[in-house]
Amino acid sequence: MNKMIIYSSKYGTTEKYAKELGTKKKIPVYSNQEIPDTLLQTDEIIFIGAIYMGKISGFEKFAKKYYSLASKLTVISVGMYNPKRESNYKDIEKSVKASLQKANFLLEDIFYLQGRLDLEQLRFKDKILVNALYKGSKKKSTSELNENEMDIIEAYEANSELDLSELDSILEKI
């Protein structure tokens, strides 16, 4: 069975996850900007995308373009909000399934990974949005914060490196 990893990354975190997964599983990795024609003969596709505005970046466009493929499909989302929180993964699951309504893909699984916020890399528009979310959240008392606001504060204030070991549980299932 031949597999291919397609990723959509704005700032590099998703690309790092995709390349690490490709290296460990010996699967070719391509950006959604450089998808080869061999995708049409691929039995299984792993799409890894960053979450922006509640949707997986590039996924809807990918699903529309390749809707006629009957390949197996695994989707991995990478986001700033806690991926283990039920409301977050249910929203992503709903978005993925909505994008696949008119597609022939055979959805195998959806996985969720914690992203990383690198303020230095953010484009101006994104930096303004993240700063506004952070400042708005910081003005609230701890008891007033919702879980996503706590995630924003944590991501904004953390200077942590990407933890590629988060892929370990996914490696076992792919």
C-alpha positions as CSV (number, residue, x, y, z in Angstrom):
1,M,0.0,0.0,0.0
2,N,1.4,3.3,-1.0
3,K,1.0,6.3,1.3
4,M,1.6,10.1,1.1
5,I,1.7,12.9,3.6
6,I,0.3,16.2,2.5
7,Y,0.7,19.2,4.9
8,S,-0.5,22.8,5.1
9,S,1.7,24.9,7.3
10,K,1.7,28.7,7.8
11,Y,4.5,29.1,10.3
12,G,6.4,25.8,10.2
13,T,5.1,23.8,13.2
14,T,2.8,21.6,11.1
15,E,5.6,21.1,8.5
16,K,7.9,19.9,11.3
17,Y,5.4,17.4,12.5
18,A,4.7,16.2,8.9
19,K,8.4,15.7,8.1
20,E,9.1,13.9,11.4
21,L,6.1,11.6,10.7
22,G,7.4,11.0,7.1
23,T,10.9,10.2,8.3
24,K,9.8,7.8,11.0
25,K,7.3,6.0,8.8
26,K,9.3,6.3,5.6
27,I,6.4,8.0,3.8
28,P,6.9,10.8,1.2
29,V,5.9,14.3,2.4
30,Y,4.6,17.2,0.3
31,S,3.3,20.6,0.9
32,N,-0.2,21.3,-0.2
33,Q,1.4,23.7,-2.6
34,E,3.4,21.0,-4.4
35,I,1.1,17.9,-4.5
36,P,2.5,15.5,-7.1
37,D,0.3,13.8,-9.8
38,T,1.2,10.5,-8.1
39,L,-1.4,11.4,-5.4
40,L,-4.0,10.1,-7.8
41,Q,-2.6,6.6,-7.4
42,T,-2.1,6.8,-3.7
43,D,-3.9,4.3,-1.5
44,E,-3.7,6.3,1.7
45,I,-3.3,10.0,2.3
46,I,-2.3,11.6,5.6
47,F,-3.3,15.3,5.6
48,I,-1.7,17.4,8.4
49,G,-2.9,20.9,8.8
50,A,-2.7,23.8,11.1
51,I,-6.0,25.1,12.6
52,Y,-6.8,28.7,11.7
53,M,-10.2,30.3,12.6
54,G,-11.6,26.9,13.6
55,K,-10.8,25.0,10.4
56,I,-7.8,23.0,9.2
57,S,-5.9,25.2,6.9
58,G,-6.0,24.0,3.3
59,F,-8.1,21.0,4.0
60,E,-11.4,22.2,2.5
61,K,-9.7,23.2,-0.7
62,F,-7.8,19.9,-0.8
63,A,-11.0,17.9,-0.3
64,K,-12.8,19.8,-3.0
65,K,-10.0,19.4,-5.5
66,Y,-9.5,15.7,-4.9
67,Y,-13.1,14.8,-4.1
68,S,-13.2,11.9,-6.6
69,L,-10.4,10.0,-4.9
70,A,-11.4,6.9,-3.0
71,S,-8.2,6.8,-1.0
72,K,-8.1,6.2,2.7
73,L,-7.6,9.4,4.5
74,T,-6.2,10.2,7.9
75,V,-6.4,13.8,9.1
76,I,-4.1,15.4,11.7
77,S,-4.8,18.8,13.1
78,V,-2.3,21.1,14.8
79,G,-3.6,23.9,16.9
80,M,-2.9,26.3,19.7
81,Y,-5.8,25.2,21.8
82,N,-5.6,22.1,23.9
83,P,-6.2,19.2,21.5
84,K,-7.3,16.9,24.4
85,R,-10.2,19.0,25.3
86,E,-13.4,17.4,24.0
87,S,-15.0,20.6,22.7
88,N,-11.9,21.4,20.6
89,Y,-11.6,18.0,19.0
90,K,-15.3,17.7,18.4
91,D,-15.3,21.1,16.5
92,I,-12.4,19.9,14.3
93,E,-14.1,16.5,13.7
94,K,-17.3,18.4,12.6
95,S,-15.3,20.6,10.3
96,V,-13.5,17.7,8.7
97,K,-16.7,15.7,8.1
98,A,-18.4,18.8,6.6
99,S,-15.5,19.2,4.2
100,L,-15.8,15.5,3.2
101,Q,-19.5,15.4,2.6
102,K,-19.2,15.5,-1.2
103,A,-15.9,13.6,-1.3
104,N,-15.2,9.9,-1.8
105,F,-12.3,9.7,0.7
106,L,-12.6,6.8,3.2
107,L,-11.9,8.7,6.5
108,E,-9.8,6.4,8.7
109,D,-9.1,8.6,11.7
110,I,-8.7,12.2,12.9
111,F,-5.8,13.0,15.3
112,Y,-5.1,16.2,17.2
113,L,-1.7,17.7,18.1
114,Q,-0.7,20.7,20.2
115,G,0.8,23.5,18.1
116,R,3.4,26.1,19.1
117,L,3.1,29.8,19.0
118,D,6.2,31.6,17.7
119,L,5.4,35.3,18.0
120,E,8.5,36.3,16.1
121,Q,7.3,34.5,13.0
122,L,3.8,35.8,12.9
123,R,2.7,38.0,10.1
124,F,1.4,41.4,11.0
125,K,-2.3,40.5,10.8
126,D,-1.9,37.4,12.8
127,K,0.3,39.1,15.4
128,I,-2.4,41.8,15.9
129,L,-5.1,39.1,16.3
130,V,-3.0,37.0,18.8
131,N,-2.0,40.1,20.8
132,A,-5.6,41.2,21.0
133,L,-6.7,37.7,22.2
134,Y,-3.9,37.6,24.7
135,K,-4.5,41.1,26.1
136,G,-8.2,40.6,26.3
137,S,-7.6,37.3,28.2
138,K,-5.1,38.9,30.6
139,K,-7.5,41.6,31.6
140,K,-9.8,38.9,33.1
141,S,-9.5,37.3,36.4
142,T,-8.6,33.6,36.5
143,S,-12.1,32.7,37.4
144,E,-13.5,34.5,34.4
145,L,-11.3,32.8,31.8
146,N,-12.6,30.1,29.6
147,E,-10.3,27.1,28.7
148,N,-9.4,28.5,25.3
149,E,-8.4,31.9,26.8
150,M,-6.2,30.0,29.3
151,D,-4.6,28.2,26.3
152,I,-3.9,31.5,24.6
153,I,-2.2,32.9,27.7
154,E,-0.1,29.7,28.0
155,A,0.9,29.6,24.4
156,Y,1.7,33.3,24.3
157,E,3.9,33.2,27.4
158,A,5.6,29.9,26.7
159,N,8.9,29.7,24.9
160,S,8.8,26.0,24.6
161,E,10.2,23.9,21.8
162,L,8.0,21.7,19.7
163,D,7.5,18.3,21.4
164,L,7.8,15.9,18.5
165,S,7.2,13.0,20.9
166,E,3.5,14.0,20.7
167,L,3.6,12.0,17.4
168,D,4.3,8.7,19.2
169,S,0.7,7.7,19.8
170,I,-0.1,8.5,16.2
171,L,2.9,6.5,14.9
172,E,1.4,3.4,16.4
173,K,-1.9,3.8,14.6
174,I,-0.7,4.8,11.1
